[in-house]
Amino acid sequence: MVHGINQENKDPEELKQTWIKALKLGFEKAKLDFPEGLTFDFPYYGDLLLKLQSNYEAANKGAEYNLKSTSPDTDTVLSLQEKILEEMLKDTDFTNLELEPEQPAIKEKAIYNHMPFLALARALDGKRYLGNLSLVIFTSVVAAYLSVNLIRHKVDQKVHSHIFDDTDVVIAHSLGSVVAYNVLNAGKKGPVNLKLFVTLGSPLGLMRVKAQLETPVKFPPCLSGKWINLYDPKDMVSLYPLDAENFNVNPEIDNFKMENNSNNHHDISEYLSDPLVASYINKLYVDRKKS
């Protein structure tokens, strides 16, 4: 189980139990018995990521923090953040957005087109439109992870230490899906025969995120079974399915559109308690008993 952002200063065991509780609820919704004997690993990197990002910002691109860039015009974390925000917001309908009177009239297309996307995101943060999802925080963390070698290496290392030879299933949410994808494709010691990869609310379909990955994107070689991806089109993080157009891998990823009824449409409990996730995991263990 690989978590996403905004998990700093939290109890790892409590977070793990939140995930397990949501998964069990999904089994109840699907009217399935929860498999006995399952073990769960939960690589908690929330505090580590916060510390690394804070150190990077304090060092202001010190020599230790070499920037990774697959594009010559992406030379700073801030510029990558701005480009991710642009992609997330460019097609957004602001018709029903309620802003404070003193804030810019960003509903006007002409003004919107000339407004820096970081400033636009700051105007949107905290509004009912996004619930408690902060686009500024999310994109800054994603950009730092993707761009700064040390941050990416340390976070990947933490997650990799919890993926073993006999790991059957990897479930990853939000930024965690990017981390898990990188780890599973790193070619290091890990699962010998992974049966199921589940991504929830994943930003992997964003062009600016995908551009920072090793190319071409690929189906994890250790994965012998399915990769399923659940997304809500209202979720600003997972705007696009991981299909042939947005994340072309072979075999293709099974994408499922769902309704995440949390206030930001991105909550892990809503995604993980979807009965579809339970049905795939159940089939895996039912088939194992038959063989």
Kinemage of the C-alpha trace (Angstrom):
@kinemage 1
@onewidth
@group {chain A} dominant
@subgroup {mainchain}
@vectorlist {calphas} color= white
{ca met a 1} P 0.000 0.000 0.000
{ca val a 2} L 1.669 3.201 -1.210
{ca his a 3} L 0.145 6.451 0.043
{ca gly a 4} L 0.144 9.880 -1.588
{ca ile a 5} L 0.857 13.406 -0.357
{ca asn a 6} L -0.334 15.321 2.731
{ca gln a 7} L 0.460 12.410 5.034
{ca glu a 8} L 3.198 14.124 7.030
{ca asn a 9} L 3.012 14.255 10.843
{ca lys a 10} L 0.630 11.313 10.911
{ca asp a 11} L 0.765 7.953 12.633
{ca pro a 12} L 1.783 5.322 10.041
{ca glu a 13} L -0.150 2.562 11.798
{ca glu a 14} L -3.332 4.641 11.910
{ca leu a 15} L -2.974 5.428 8.210
{ca lys a 16} L -2.446 1.764 7.432
{ca gln a 17} L -5.570 0.819 9.372
{ca thr a 18} L -7.544 3.482 7.477
{ca trp a 19} L -6.554 1.805 4.214
{ca ile a 20} L -7.376 -1.684 5.511
{ca lys a 21} L -10.741 -0.506 6.843
{ca ala a 22} L -11.619 0.998 3.448
{ca leu a 23} L -10.583 -2.188 1.653
{ca lys a 24} L -12.702 -4.311 3.996
{ca leu a 25} L -15.656 -2.015 3.344
{ca gly a 26} L -15.198 -2.673 -0.357
{ca phe a 27} L -15.448 -6.408 0.291
{ca glu a 28} L -18.659 -5.810 2.245
{ca lys a 29} L -20.095 -3.755 -0.621
{ca ala a 30} L -19.187 -6.536 -3.042
{ca lys a 31} L -20.733 -9.108 -0.664
{ca leu a 32} L -17.462 -11.002 -0.499
{ca asp a 33} L -15.629 -12.555 2.429
{ca phe a 34} L -12.403 -10.811 3.278
{ca pro a 35} L -9.514 -13.243 2.577
{ca glu a 36} L -7.887 -14.704 5.664
{ca gly a 37} L -4.175 -14.497 6.279
{ca leu a 38} L -3.463 -11.344 4.288
{ca thr a 39} L -0.466 -9.296 5.376
{ca phe a 40} L -0.129 -5.608 4.614
{ca asp a 41} L 2.999 -3.515 4.205
{ca phe a 42} L 2.632 0.241 4.400
{ca pro a 43} L 5.838 2.130 3.536
{ca tyr a 44} L 5.287 5.477 5.246
{ca tyr a 45} L 7.316 8.256 3.624
{ca gly a 46} L 5.229 11.308 4.575
{ca asp a 47} L 7.672 12.820 7.080
{ca leu a 48} L 10.664 11.897 4.916
{ca leu a 49} L 9.198 13.660 1.878
{ca leu a 50} L 8.397 16.784 3.893
{ca lys a 51} L 11.933 16.909 5.298
{ca leu a 52} L 13.548 16.378 1.900
{ca gln a 53} L 11.427 19.023 0.215
{ca ser a 54} L 12.077 21.512 3.036
{ca asn a 55} L 15.816 20.863 2.808
{ca tyr a 56} L 15.717 21.351 -0.951
{ca glu a 57} L 13.907 24.657 -0.656
{ca ala a 58} L 16.335 25.841 2.028
{ca ala a 59} L 19.338 24.800 -0.044
{ca asn a 60} L 17.885 26.545 -3.117
{ca lys a 61} L 19.191 23.959 -5.547
{ca gly a 62} L 22.398 23.257 -3.669
{ca ala a 63} L 24.953 20.964 -5.274
{ca glu a 64} L 23.549 17.973 -3.394
{ca tyr a 65} L 20.157 18.426 -5.044
{ca asn a 66} L 20.834 17.751 -8.699
{ca leu a 67} L 17.821 18.426 -10.857
{ca lys a 68} L 16.542 15.726 -13.159
{ca ser a 69} L 15.235 17.114 -16.415
{ca thr a 70} L 14.152 15.299 -19.563
{ca ser a 71} L 13.293 18.615 -21.177
{ca pro a 72} L 15.672 21.559 -21.635
{ca asp a 73} L 12.994 24.068 -20.643
{ca thr a 74} L 12.148 22.297 -17.389
{ca asp a 75} L 15.048 23.479 -15.271
{ca thr a 76} L 13.418 24.292 -11.961
{ca val a 77} L 10.881 22.702 -9.670
{ca leu a 78} L 8.783 25.855 -9.883
{ca ser a 79} L 8.609 25.826 -13.673
{ca leu a 80} L 7.558 22.169 -13.674
{ca gln a 81} L 4.942 22.941 -11.031
{ca glu a 82} L 3.562 25.748 -13.199
{ca lys a 83} L 3.355 23.442 -16.231
{ca ile a 84} L 1.581 20.701 -14.282
{ca leu a 85} L -0.903 23.278 -13.010
{ca glu a 86} L -1.453 24.557 -16.541
{ca glu a 87} L -2.304 21.068 -17.731
{ca met a 88} L -4.644 20.440 -14.796
{ca leu a 89} L -6.489 23.751 -15.123
{ca lys a 90} L -6.489 24.568 -18.835
{ca asp a 91} L -9.843 22.907 -19.563
{ca thr a 92} L -11.491 23.587 -16.215
{ca asp a 93} L -14.974 25.081 -16.195
{ca phe a 94} L -15.076 27.878 -13.619
{ca thr a 95} L -18.702 28.806 -14.260
{ca asn a 96} L -19.949 27.774 -10.817
{ca leu a 97} L -16.850 28.756 -8.896
{ca glu a 98} L -17.398 31.117 -5.971
{ca leu a 99} L -14.480 33.472 -5.283
{ca glu a 100} L -13.971 36.194 -2.719
{ca pro a 101} L -15.017 39.661 -3.991
{ca glu a 102} L -11.454 40.948 -3.925
{ca gln a 103} L -10.072 38.033 -5.938
{ca pro a 104} L -9.484 38.317 -9.686
{ca ala a 105} L -12.450 37.649 -11.928
{ca ile a 106} L -10.921 34.484 -13.269
{ca lys a 107} L -14.225 33.390 -14.735
{ca glu a 108} L -13.519 35.809 -17.544
{ca lys a 109} L -11.672 33.793 -20.146
{ca ala a 110} L -9.468 36.694 -21.225
{ca ile a 111} L -8.277 37.310 -17.670
{ca tyr a 112} L -7.884 33.591 -17.049
{ca asn a 113} L -5.669 33.228 -20.106
{ca his a 114} L -3.300 35.896 -18.819
{ca met a 115} L -3.218 34.781 -15.204
{ca pro a 116} L -0.220 32.698 -14.077
{ca phe a 117} L -1.441 29.229 -13.255
{ca leu a 118} L 0.230 29.219 -9.851
{ca ala a 119} L -1.681 32.375 -8.922
{ca leu a 120} L -4.852 30.817 -10.287
{ca ala a 121} L -4.315 27.704 -8.161
{ca arg a 122} L -3.836 29.850 -5.068
{ca ala a 123} L -7.153 31.550 -5.816
{ca leu a 124} L -8.855 28.180 -6.162
{ca asp a 125} L -7.374 26.533 -3.068
{ca gly a 126} L -9.787 26.274 -0.187
{ca lys a 127} L -12.878 26.817 -2.293
{ca arg a 128} L -15.749 24.369 -2.310
{ca tyr a 129} L -14.801 23.586 -5.904
{ca leu a 130} L -11.765 21.641 -4.658
{ca gly a 131} L -12.857 20.638 -1.172
{ca asn a 132} L -9.742 20.256 0.950
{ca leu a 133} L -7.446 19.532 -1.991
{ca ser a 134} L -4.667 22.106 -2.334
{ca leu a 135} L -3.446 22.238 -5.909
{ca val a 136} L -0.515 24.409 -4.847
{ca ile a 137} L 0.708 21.871 -2.298
{ca phe a 138} L -0.006 18.852 -4.493
{ca thr a 139} L 1.802 20.179 -7.546
{ca ser a 140} L 4.758 21.495 -5.544
{ca val a 141} L 5.315 18.079 -3.966
{ca val a 142} L 4.866 16.219 -7.256
{ca ala a 143} L 7.252 18.591 -9.040
{ca ala a 144} L 9.861 18.237 -6.296
{ca tyr a 145} L 9.633 14.432 -6.366
{ca leu a 146} L 9.885 14.287 -10.158
{ca ser a 147} L 12.645 16.881 -10.536
{ca val a 148} L 15.021 16.483 -7.614
{ca asn a 149} L 17.173 13.366 -7.795
{ca leu a 150} L 17.792 13.030 -4.065
{ca ile a 151} L 14.121 13.374 -3.151
{ca arg a 152} L 13.028 10.818 -5.719
{ca his a 153} L 15.804 8.388 -4.789
{ca lys a 154} L 15.138 8.509 -1.044
{ca val a 155} L 11.363 8.129 -1.406
{ca asp a 156} L 11.713 5.297 -3.936
{ca gln a 157} L 14.215 3.584 -1.651
{ca lys a 158} L 11.775 3.727 1.267
{ca val a 159} L 8.949 2.208 -0.759
{ca his a 160} L 11.184 -0.395 -2.389
{ca ser a 161} L 12.238 -1.676 1.043
{ca his a 162} L 8.631 -2.799 1.635
{ca ile a 163} L 8.127 -4.646 -1.658
{ca phe a 164} L 9.281 -8.251 -1.396
{ca asp a 165} L 9.807 -11.320 -3.580
{ca asp a 166} L 6.401 -12.702 -2.601
{ca thr a 167} L 4.418 -9.458 -2.864
{ca asp a 168} L 1.193 -10.277 -4.725
{ca val a 169} L -0.579 -6.928 -4.925
{ca val a 170} L 0.532 -3.292 -4.929
{ca ile a 171} L -2.129 -0.641 -4.306
{ca ala a 172} L -1.058 2.969 -4.814
{ca his a 173} L -2.864 6.292 -4.498
{ca ser a 174} L -2.156 9.740 -5.940
{ca leu a 175} L 1.591 10.545 -5.972
{ca gly a 176} L 2.085 7.057 -4.551
{ca ser a 177} L 1.083 5.630 -7.936
{ca val a 178} L 3.990 7.497 -9.545
{ca val a 179} L 6.365 6.276 -6.843
{ca ala a 180} L 5.131 2.692 -7.164
{ca tyr a 181} L 5.404 2.822 -10.959
{ca asn a 182} L 9.017 3.996 -10.713
{ca val a 183} L 9.912 1.367 -8.126
{ca leu a 184} L 8.312 -1.508 -10.047
{ca asn a 185} L 10.138 -0.484 -13.215
{ca ala a 186} L 13.508 0.143 -11.578
{ca gly a 187} L 14.745 -3.377 -12.222
{ca lys a 188} L 15.897 -3.817 -8.633
{ca lys a 189} L 15.157 -6.800 -6.411
{ca gly a 190} L 11.422 -6.876 -5.823
{ca pro a 191} L 8.346 -8.973 -6.556
{ca val a 192} L 9.121 -12.015 -8.675
{ca asn a 193} L 5.578 -12.471 -9.898
{ca leu a 194} L 3.318 -9.538 -9.031
{ca lys a 195} L -0.307 -10.516 -9.631
{ca leu a 196} L -2.103 -7.166 -9.435
{ca phe a 197} L -1.219 -3.470 -9.582
{ca val a 198} L -3.980 -1.070 -8.510
{ca thr a 199} L -3.661 2.684 -9.071
{ca leu a 200} L -6.204 5.059 -7.558
{ca gly a 201} L -6.569 8.758 -8.359
{ca ser a 202} L -3.337 8.634 -10.324
{ca pro a 203} L -1.658 11.639 -12.002
{ca leu a 204} L 0.316 9.363 -14.347
{ca gly a 205} L -1.942 10.389 -17.239
{ca leu a 206} L -0.815 14.018 -17.031
{ca met a 207} L 1.544 14.797 -19.909
{ca arg a 208} L 3.930 16.832 -17.730
{ca val a 209} L 4.171 14.025 -15.186
{ca lys a 210} L 4.664 11.368 -17.848
{ca ala a 211} L 7.406 13.453 -19.488
{ca gln a 212} L 9.499 13.176 -16.327
{ca leu a 213} L 9.420 9.367 -16.295
{ca glu a 214} L 11.909 7.107 -18.015
{ca thr a 215} L 10.806 6.760 -21.615
{ca pro a 216} L 9.075 5.018 -23.152
{ca val a 217} L 6.541 4.319 -20.408
{ca lys a 218} L 6.115 0.608 -19.879
{ca phe a 219} L 4.127 -2.100 -18.171
{ca pro a 220} L 6.109 -3.219 -15.096
{ca pro a 221} L 8.101 -6.305 -16.141
{ca cys a 222} L 7.508 -7.954 -12.748
{ca leu a 223} L 3.722 -7.736 -13.216
{ca ser a 224} L 2.286 -10.972 -14.592
{ca gly a 225} L -1.332 -10.036 -13.924
{ca lys a 226} L -3.581 -7.021 -14.348
{ca trp a 227} L -2.971 -3.320 -13.869
{ca ile a 228} L -6.270 -1.658 -12.983
{ca asn a 229} L -6.771 2.081 -12.621
{ca leu a 230} L -9.722 3.786 -10.942
{ca tyr a 231} L -10.313 7.461 -11.605
{ca asp a 232} L -12.988 10.104 -11.148
{ca pro a 233} L -13.130 12.730 -13.935
{ca lys a 234} L -13.965 15.278 -11.223
{ca asp a 235} L -10.725 14.448 -9.430
{ca met a 236} L -8.287 17.209 -10.424
{ca val a 237} L -5.370 14.822 -9.883
{ca ser a 238} L -6.606 11.996 -12.101
{ca leu a 239} L -8.193 13.942 -14.934
{ca tyr a 240} L -7.341 11.347 -17.564
{ca pro a 241} L -7.637 7.565 -17.722
{ca leu a 242} L -4.420 5.628 -18.223
{ca asp a 243} L -5.472 4.523 -21.682
{ca ala a 244} L -3.648 4.217 -24.996
{ca glu a 245} L -3.926 7.956 -25.583
{ca asn a 246} L -2.594 9.071 -22.210
{ca phe a 247} L -0.398 6.187 -21.022
{ca asn a 248} L 0.283 3.755 -23.824
{ca val a 249} L 1.652 0.491 -22.444
{ca asn a 250} L 1.359 -3.145 -23.476
{ca pro a 251} L -0.669 -4.919 -22.149
{ca glu a 252} L -3.179 -2.117 -21.794
{ca ile a 253} L -4.281 -0.907 -18.371
{ca asp a 254} L -7.881 -1.644 -17.368
{ca asn a 255} L -9.446 1.743 -16.578
{ca phe a 256} L -12.608 2.217 -14.561
{ca lys a 257} L -14.441 5.503 -14.151
{ca met a 258} L -16.060 5.863 -10.739
{ca glu a 259} L -17.588 8.479 -8.474
{ca asn a 260} L -15.426 9.518 -5.555
{ca asn a 261} L -17.958 11.217 -3.313
{ca ser a 262} L -15.472 12.933 -1.016
{ca asn a 263} L -15.399 16.733 -1.007
{ca asn a 264} L -12.336 16.802 -3.266
{ca his a 265} L -13.144 13.645 -5.292
{ca his a 266} L -9.658 12.347 -4.425
{ca asp a 267} L -10.025 10.670 -1.015
{ca ile a 268} L -8.313 7.297 -0.646
{ca ser a 269} L -11.122 5.737 1.400
{ca glu a 270} L -13.649 6.404 -1.371
{ca tyr a 271} L -11.381 4.897 -4.006
{ca leu a 272} L -10.238 1.909 -1.982
{ca ser a 273} L -13.719 0.970 -0.768
{ca asp a 274} L -14.995 0.643 -4.322
{ca pro a 275} L -16.209 -2.976 -4.680
{ca leu a 276} L -14.338 -3.305 -7.966
{ca val a 277} L -11.009 -3.304 -6.113
{ca ala a 278} L -12.295 -6.006 -3.781
{ca ser a 279} L -13.548 -8.131 -6.678
{ca tyr a 280} L -10.145 -8.148 -8.380
{ca ile a 281} L -8.329 -9.054 -5.172
{ca asn a 282} L -10.905 -11.723 -4.368
{ca lys a 283} L -10.553 -13.318 -7.799
{ca leu a 284} L -6.809 -13.459 -7.314
{ca tyr a 285} L -7.085 -15.445 -4.093
{ca val a 286} L -9.997 -17.610 -5.240
{ca asp a 287} L -7.998 -18.646 -8.309
{ca arg a 288} L -5.020 -19.411 -6.079
{ca lys a 289} L -7.091 -21.774 -3.938
{ca lys a 290} L -8.286 -23.605 -7.049
{ca ser a 291} L -4.776 -24.174 -8.373
